[in-house]
């Protein structure tokens, strides 16, 4: 079974646009789980332009499914993981001012840095996932640094899906199969939506989890949050 983790960053963006607490991020997280989400994902950034660090602490107390915290492993992120002890910590190579993730780690060039970070974070009991491009050497590098899972960066797949989906999916099939051979779990995320999710799921034999936020929230504006989560779950069956 491939689990659906809902990224609620965009809910926090909407709240922050007007101040106050509408929509209520904590309530939305609870509702997402009630509507069928099998995990909640957040990506707190240093400027707190969407999810705030205080939100993460509160969410840890109420999330009953899997709690996944993404981020660049600087001192503040590492301390947050140690404080909240989420189910999963997903390490991304974003610069502090990045709008969104746009590339995976070079697990070879960053080997010593990531090895130390992962060894430290594993003391919290969190599962460690590393955001990578679908390249064999990056997957192998993730294994060497001690990651438990990889998260495949799927924007290139999503961008090419409508033009040549068979070519677009090839590196992901190979990377996921190789990761499985190495004993790594496989997650995927970025620009996945109701049009391209099913084909990804059908093509990857070993896909543990997808993390979806922007597209899911956009769909929910028209379809409603409960219905949207169920539609995404249906695509993963």
Buried (B, 14 or more C-beta within 10 A) or exposed (E): EBBBBBBBBBBBBBBBEEEEEEBEBBEBBBBBBEBBBBBBBBBBBBEEBBBBBEBBEBBBEEBEBBBBBBBBBEEEBBEBBBEBBBBBBBBBBBEEEEEBBEBBBBBEEBBEEBBEBBEEBBEBEBBBBBBBBBBEEBBBBBBEBBBBBBBBBBBBBBEBBEEEBEEBBBBBBBBBBBBBEBEBBBBBBBBBBBEBBBBBBEBBEBBBBBBBBBBBBEBBEEBEBBEBBBBBBEBBE
